[in-house]
């Protein structure tokens, strides 16, 4: 049965193509959305870009007819802009009679429910608006087109019980065949079915699909950084394999995601010279209260945001302490920047670029929307490797959550691709205090 979907502004700011994703149903945009888009369009970050994108798309669609009467969409549905009538607004409870945006959207949905034979559903990413809608007897849902079940998120690894002969064959350096469904570039722990203490680490080669022994490079690590657990070995395997163009690393704080990614990148860029430059970017999203505008030039403004990255370079190059060093002493990241091998910048400047033959690390990728991650991945030129790292449980962006952020979205969408690999890291290795804090707090 055909339905009428009333969209909230935050849905369009999250996904500017959302109004075209409801198949052959009717999509209604309350007029207050246009006003709110006008306020957001002046912003320079993703919400501003998305607001401008929606406005341009609506302007194109109105060439087909009247937005108030309804415009037919290619999917078979219709799109129209609905006015908020004052008499309907006054029928809301006294606490909701003001003409603020949320209440105007509720009024439009209420009027549609009374006048339409089709089921009316309010779509919003605002939890409180959904609660208010439910209290008024409206059906309200989250926008879940790009949502991932975080409990079933692909981990990138698996354990398989096998005969002892299979493990012996793997130790000889031969490939083996496993009668279980596996994904390309998936990490496998083979367990002897007669002696569970007897195990071997293996890897599903992306192109051939063969299960082969995990490489020696993943055991010795990179740039004097060594793996401390099984998942870190799996991560190094993905990062050091040149045939894999996209790597996603998910894990809680202290599991070594960023450190391992930077260590592998330094080896590939500075030692092996397989990439022309290491490019590191982070979304500029503050944790807690923002400190406002920062003084200085671009690099001085970026320093507070990029300090976690600098700490990792200090650990790799052993440049944490400047005491007793000569006058020309430089920190690890400064030396690489002076040589033109390292560039650190906010994601704001990635849009519109083409990035060939570079090792690109996007840290804190859980703060990105699926649309933003798509923008980043489509920047990759020939020979570029991209690594996304993040923790879905530490999200500071108010427009995404653990199930709808760009990082988990990419993990699920690319799990069957031969050019991509993923590992979820579980054990914290930063310190005993950091590990216990992540577990207990």
C-alpha positions as CSV (number, residue, x, y, z in Angstrom):
1,X,0.0,0.0,0.0
2,X,1.3,3.4,-0.9
3,X,2.4,5.5,2.0
4,X,3.1,9.2,2.7
5,X,6.5,10.0,4.2
6,X,7.0,13.4,5.9
7,X,10.7,14.2,6.2
8,X,12.5,16.2,8.8
9,X,15.3,18.6,7.9
10,X,18.0,16.5,9.6
11,X,17.2,13.6,7.3
12,X,18.1,15.7,4.3
13,X,21.2,17.1,6.0
14,X,22.3,13.6,6.7
15,X,21.6,12.3,3.2
16,X,20.8,14.9,0.6
17,X,19.4,12.2,-1.7
18,X,16.9,10.9,0.9
19,X,13.8,12.5,-0.7
20,X,14.5,10.2,-3.7
21,X,14.8,7.0,-1.7
22,X,11.2,6.1,-0.9
23,X,10.4,4.1,-4.0
24,X,6.8,4.7,-5.3
25,X,5.6,6.4,-2.2
26,X,4.7,10.0,-1.6
27,X,7.3,12.2,0.0
28,X,6.2,15.4,1.7
29,X,8.5,18.2,2.7
30,X,7.0,20.7,5.2
31,X,7.6,24.3,4.1
32,X,9.6,25.0,7.3
33,X,12.3,22.6,5.9
34,X,13.0,25.1,3.1
35,X,13.5,27.8,5.7
36,X,15.9,25.7,7.7
37,X,17.9,24.7,4.6
38,X,18.3,28.3,3.9
39,X,19.9,28.8,7.3
40,X,22.2,25.8,6.9
41,X,23.4,26.5,3.3
42,X,25.8,29.2,4.4
43,X,27.8,26.8,6.5
44,X,31.1,25.5,5.0
45,X,31.1,22.0,6.4
46,X,29.2,18.9,5.3
47,X,25.8,20.1,6.5
48,X,26.1,23.3,4.5
49,X,27.1,21.4,1.3
50,X,24.2,19.0,1.8
51,X,21.7,21.8,2.3
52,X,22.9,23.5,-0.9
53,X,22.7,20.1,-2.7
54,X,19.0,19.7,-1.6
55,X,18.1,23.2,-2.6
56,X,19.6,22.8,-6.1
57,X,17.8,19.4,-6.5
58,X,14.5,20.9,-5.5
59,X,15.0,23.8,-7.9
60,X,15.7,21.3,-10.7
61,X,12.6,19.2,-9.8
62,X,10.3,22.2,-9.8
63,X,10.9,22.6,-13.5
64,X,8.7,19.5,-14.0
65,X,5.7,21.1,-12.3
66,X,4.4,22.6,-9.1
67,X,6.0,21.6,-5.8
68,X,2.8,22.3,-3.9
69,X,0.7,20.1,-6.3
70,X,3.3,17.3,-6.4
71,X,6.0,16.4,-8.8
72,X,6.3,12.8,-10.2
73,X,9.6,11.1,-9.5
74,X,11.4,8.6,-11.6
75,X,10.8,5.9,-8.9
76,X,7.0,6.2,-9.4
77,X,6.3,8.3,-6.3
78,X,5.7,12.0,-5.9
79,X,7.4,14.8,-4.1
80,X,5.6,17.9,-2.8
81,X,6.1,20.8,-0.4
82,X,3.3,21.1,2.2
83,X,2.3,24.3,3.9
84,X,1.8,24.5,7.7
85,X,-1.7,25.9,8.3
86,X,-2.2,28.0,11.4
87,X,-5.4,26.4,12.4
88,X,-3.7,22.9,12.4
89,X,-0.8,24.3,14.5
90,X,-3.3,25.6,17.0
91,X,-4.8,22.1,17.4
92,X,-1.5,20.8,18.8
93,X,-1.2,20.6,22.6
94,X,-0.5,23.9,24.3
95,X,3.1,23.0,24.9
96,X,3.6,22.5,21.1
97,X,1.7,25.5,19.8
98,X,4.7,27.6,19.0
99,X,5.7,27.9,15.3
100,X,9.2,26.4,15.8
101,X,10.4,24.0,13.1
102,X,9.7,20.7,14.8
103,X,6.1,21.7,15.8
104,X,5.4,22.9,12.2
105,X,6.5,19.5,10.9
106,X,4.3,17.8,13.4
107,X,1.4,20.0,12.3
108,X,1.9,19.0,8.7
109,X,2.0,15.3,9.6
110,X,-1.1,15.6,11.7
111,X,-3.1,17.4,8.9
112,X,-2.0,14.7,6.4
113,X,-3.1,12.0,8.8
114,X,-6.6,13.5,9.0
115,X,-7.0,14.2,5.3
116,X,-5.2,11.3,3.7
117,X,-6.3,7.7,3.3
118,X,-2.7,6.5,3.0
119,X,-0.7,5.7,6.1
120,X,1.4,8.7,7.2
121,X,4.9,8.2,8.5
122,X,7.2,10.9,10.0
123,X,10.9,10.3,9.2
124,X,13.3,12.0,11.5
125,X,16.8,11.5,13.0
126,X,15.7,13.6,16.0
127,X,14.9,11.3,18.9
128,X,12.8,13.9,20.7
129,X,10.7,14.7,17.6
130,X,9.9,11.0,17.2
131,X,8.9,10.8,20.8
132,X,6.6,13.9,20.4
133,X,5.1,12.4,17.3
134,X,4.4,9.1,19.0
135,X,2.7,11.0,21.8
136,X,0.4,12.6,19.2
137,X,-0.5,9.3,17.7
138,X,1.7,9.6,14.7
139,X,3.9,6.8,13.3
140,X,7.5,8.0,13.5
141,X,10.6,6.2,12.3
142,X,14.4,6.9,12.0
143,X,15.9,7.2,8.6
144,X,17.4,3.7,8.2
145,X,18.3,3.4,4.5
146,X,22.0,3.4,5.4
147,X,21.8,1.9,8.8
148,X,24.0,-1.1,9.8
149,X,23.2,-3.6,12.6
150,X,26.2,-2.8,14.7
151,X,25.8,-6.0,16.7
152,X,26.3,-8.0,13.5
153,X,29.0,-5.8,12.0
154,X,31.5,-7.8,9.9
155,X,34.6,-8.3,12.0
156,X,37.0,-9.3,9.2
157,X,38.1,-12.5,10.9
158,X,36.8,-16.0,11.7
159,X,37.8,-19.1,13.5
160,X,37.5,-22.5,11.7
161,X,38.0,-26.0,13.1
162,X,40.1,-28.1,10.7
163,X,42.0,-31.4,10.8
164,X,45.6,-31.4,11.9
165,X,46.7,-32.2,8.4
166,X,45.2,-28.9,7.1
167,X,47.3,-26.9,9.6
168,X,50.4,-29.0,8.7
169,X,49.8,-28.2,5.0
170,X,49.5,-24.5,5.8
171,X,52.8,-24.5,7.8
172,X,54.5,-25.9,4.7
173,X,53.5,-22.8,2.9
174,X,50.8,-24.4,0.8
175,X,47.3,-23.0,0.3
176,X,44.4,-24.9,1.7
177,X,40.7,-25.2,0.8
178,X,38.1,-24.7,3.5
179,X,34.5,-25.8,3.1
180,X,33.0,-22.7,4.7
181,X,31.8,-19.4,3.3
182,X,34.6,-16.8,3.4
183,X,35.0,-13.2,2.3
184,X,38.0,-11.9,0.2
185,X,40.9,-10.7,2.4
186,X,39.3,-12.3,5.5
187,X,41.7,-13.3,8.3
188,X,41.3,-16.9,9.5
189,X,42.4,-18.7,12.6
190,X,42.6,-22.4,11.9
191,X,42.1,-24.5,15.1
192,X,43.0,-28.2,15.3
193,X,39.8,-30.0,15.9
194,X,41.6,-32.6,18.1
195,X,43.9,-30.2,19.9
196,X,42.5,-26.7,20.2
197,X,45.8,-25.3,21.4
198,X,47.3,-26.1,18.0
199,X,46.4,-23.1,15.7
200,X,47.6,-21.3,12.6
201,X,46.9,-17.9,11.2
202,X,45.7,-17.7,7.6
203,X,44.4,-15.2,5.1
204,X,42.0,-15.4,2.2
205,X,43.7,-13.9,-0.8
206,X,41.4,-11.4,-2.4
207,X,41.8,-12.2,-6.1
208,X,42.4,-15.9,-6.0
209,X,40.2,-16.8,-3.0
210,X,42.9,-19.2,-1.7
211,X,43.5,-19.6,2.0
212,X,47.3,-19.0,2.5
213,X,49.6,-18.6,5.5
214,X,49.7,-15.1,6.9
215,X,52.8,-13.3,5.8
216,X,56.0,-12.9,7.7
217,X,55.8,-9.1,7.4
218,X,52.7,-9.0,9.6
219,X,54.8,-10.8,12.4
220,X,57.7,-8.3,12.3
221,X,55.4,-5.3,11.9
222,X,56.6,-2.0,10.3
223,X,58.6,1.1,11.3
224,X,59.7,-0.5,14.6
225,X,56.1,-1.1,15.6
226,X,55.3,-4.7,16.3
227,X,52.0,-6.5,16.7
228,X,51.0,-7.4,20.2
229,X,48.0,-9.6,19.4
230,X,46.4,-11.6,16.7
231,X,44.1,-8.9,15.4
232,X,47.1,-6.5,15.1
233,X,48.9,-9.1,13.0
234,X,45.8,-9.3,10.8
235,X,45.8,-5.5,10.5
236,X,49.4,-5.4,9.4
237,X,48.7,-8.0,6.8
238,X,46.0,-5.8,5.2
239,X,48.0,-2.6,5.5
240,X,51.2,-4.1,4.0
241,X,49.6,-5.9,1.1
242,X,49.8,-3.6,-2.0
243,X,46.9,-5.4,-3.8
244,X,44.5,-4.1,-1.1
245,X,43.4,-0.5,-1.9
246,X,41.0,0.0,1.0
247,X,41.5,-1.0,4.6
248,X,39.0,-0.3,7.5
249,X,40.1,-0.7,11.1
250,X,37.5,-0.6,13.9
251,X,38.3,-0.8,17.6
252,X,37.9,0.8,20.9
253,X,40.4,3.4,22.3
254,X,43.9,2.1,22.8
255,X,43.7,-0.9,20.4
256,X,46.4,0.6,18.1
257,X,44.3,1.4,15.0
258,X,45.9,4.7,14.2
259,X,49.5,3.7,15.3
260,X,49.5,0.6,13.2
261,X,48.1,2.5,10.1
262,X,50.7,5.2,10.4
263,X,53.6,2.7,11.0
264,X,52.6,0.8,7.8
265,X,52.2,4.0,5.9
266,X,55.7,5.3,7.0
267,X,57.3,2.1,5.8
268,X,55.5,2.2,2.4
269,X,56.1,5.9,1.8
270,X,59.5,6.6,3.4
271,X,61.2,3.3,3.3
272,X,59.8,1.4,0.2
273,X,58.8,4.6,-1.7
274,X,55.8,2.8,-3.1
275,X,53.6,5.9,-2.6
276,X,54.6,9.5,-3.3
277,X,53.2,10.9,0.0
278,X,51.4,10.0,3.2
279,X,48.2,12.1,3.5
280,X,46.4,12.1,6.9
281,X,43.1,13.7,7.5
282,X,40.7,14.0,10.4
283,X,37.1,15.4,10.6
284,X,37.2,18.5,12.7
285,X,34.5,17.5,15.2
286,X,35.2,18.6,18.8
287,X,34.6,16.3,21.8
288,X,32.5,18.2,24.3
289,X,32.5,22.0,24.3
290,X,34.3,23.7,21.5
291,X,36.9,26.3,22.4
292,X,35.9,28.6,19.6
293,X,38.1,30.1,16.9
294,X,41.8,29.3,17.2
295,X,44.5,31.9,16.4
296,X,47.3,31.5,13.9
297,X,47.8,30.2,10.4
298,X,46.3,26.9,9.1
299,X,48.9,24.6,10.7
300,X,48.7,26.4,14.1
301,X,44.9,26.1,14.0
302,X,45.2,22.4,13.2
303,X,47.7,21.5,15.9
304,X,45.2,20.8,18.7
305,X,43.2,18.6,16.4
306,X,46.2,16.7,15.0
307,X,48.1,16.3,18.2
308,X,47.0,12.6,18.6
309,X,48.6,11.9,15.2
310,X,51.8,13.7,16.2
311,X,52.0,11.5,19.3
312,X,52.0,8.4,17.1
313,X,54.8,9.8,14.9
314,X,56.8,10.6,18.1
315,X,56.4,7.0,19.2
316,X,57.5,5.6,15.8
317,X,60.5,7.9,15.5
318,X,61.3,8.0,19.2
319,X,61.0,11.8,19.3
320,X,58.9,12.2,22.4
321,X,61.6,13.9,24.4
322,X,63.6,16.9,23.1
323,X,66.0,17.1,26.1
324,X,69.6,16.7,25.2
325,X,68.9,16.9,21.5
326,X,70.9,19.2,19.1
327,X,69.5,22.5,18.1
328,X,68.4,21.3,14.7
329,X,66.5,18.4,16.2
330,X,63.0,17.9,14.6
331,X,60.0,15.8,15.7
332,X,59.2,12.8,13.5
333,X,56.2,14.3,11.7
334,X,58.1,17.6,11.1
335,X,61.0,15.8,9.4
336,X,58.7,13.9,7.1
337,X,56.8,17.2,6.3
338,X,60.1,18.9,5.5
339,X,60.9,16.1,3.0
340,X,57.6,16.5,1.4
341,X,56.5,12.9,2.4
342,X,53.8,13.9,4.8
343,X,50.8,16.1,4.6
344,X,48.2,16.6,7.4
345,X,45.0,18.5,6.7
346,X,41.4,18.6,7.7
347,X,38.9,16.8,5.5
348,X,37.4,20.1,4.4
349,X,40.1,20.4,1.8
350,X,39.7,16.8,0.4
351,X,36.5,17.5,-1.5
352,X,37.1,18.1,-5.2
353,X,40.7,16.8,-5.3
354,X,42.1,13.8,-7.1
355,X,44.7,12.0,-5.0
356,X,46.9,9.7,-7.1
357,X,49.6,7.3,-5.7
358,X,49.3,8.4,-2.1
359,X,48.7,6.6,1.2
360,X,45.7,8.3,2.7
361,X,44.7,7.7,6.3
362,X,41.3,9.1,7.5
363,X,41.3,8.9,11.3
364,X,38.2,9.1,13.5
365,X,36.1,8.1,10.4
366,X,33.2,7.2,12.7
367,X,32.3,10.9,12.8
368,X,31.6,10.9,9.0
369,X,28.3,10.3,7.3
370,X,28.1,7.7,4.5
371,X,27.8,10.5,2.0
372,X,31.0,12.1,3.3
373,X,32.9,8.8,3.1
374,X,31.7,8.3,-0.4
375,X,33.1,11.7,-1.3
376,X,36.5,10.7,0.2
377,X,36.8,7.3,-1.5
378,X,35.9,8.8,-4.9
379,X,38.9,11.1,-4.6
380,X,41.3,8.1,-4.9
381,X,43.4,8.3,-8.0
382,X,45.5,5.5,-9.6
383,X,47.7,3.7,-7.1
384,X,46.2,5.2,-3.9
385,X,45.6,3.2,-0.8
386,X,43.0,4.5,1.7
387,X,42.8,3.5,5.4
388,X,39.8,4.4,7.5
389,X,40.1,4.0,11.3
390,X,37.6,4.7,14.1
391,X,35.5,3.6,17.0
392,X,31.7,3.5,16.5
393,X,31.2,3.9,20.2
394,X,33.0,7.3,20.3
395,X,31.0,9.5,18.0
396,X,30.9,13.3,18.5
397,X,29.0,14.1,15.3
398,X,25.3,14.8,16.3
399,X,24.1,13.7,12.8
400,X,25.3,10.0,13.0
401,X,25.3,7.2,15.4
402,X,27.0,3.8,15.8
403,X,24.7,2.2,13.2
404,X,24.6,5.1,10.6
405,X,28.1,6.4,10.4
406,X,30.3,6.2,7.3
407,X,32.9,3.9,8.8
408,X,30.5,1.0,9.6
409,X,28.6,1.6,6.4
410,X,31.8,1.1,4.3
411,X,32.8,-2.0,6.4
412,X,29.5,-3.8,5.4
413,X,29.3,-2.5,1.8
414,X,32.9,-3.5,0.9
415,X,33.2,-6.9,2.8
416,X,32.8,-8.9,-0.4
417,X,35.2,-6.8,-2.5
418,X,38.7,-8.2,-3.4
419,X,40.3,-4.8,-3.2
420,X,39.2,-4.2,0.4
421,X,39.9,-5.6,3.8
422,X,38.7,-5.1,7.4
423,X,39.7,-6.0,10.9
424,X,38.0,-5.3,14.2
425,X,40.6,-4.9,17.0
426,X,39.5,-5.9,20.5
427,X,42.4,-5.8,23.0
428,X,43.7,-2.5,24.2
429,X,47.5,-2.2,24.1
430,X,48.0,1.4,25.1
431,X,48.4,0.7,28.8
432,X,46.8,-1.4,31.6
433,X,45.0,1.7,32.8
434,X,43.7,2.6,29.4
435,X,42.4,-0.9,28.9
436,X,40.7,-1.2,32.2
437,X,39.2,2.3,31.7
438,X,37.8,1.3,28.3
439,X,36.3,-1.9,29.9
440,X,34.9,-0.4,33.1
441,X,33.8,3.1,32.3
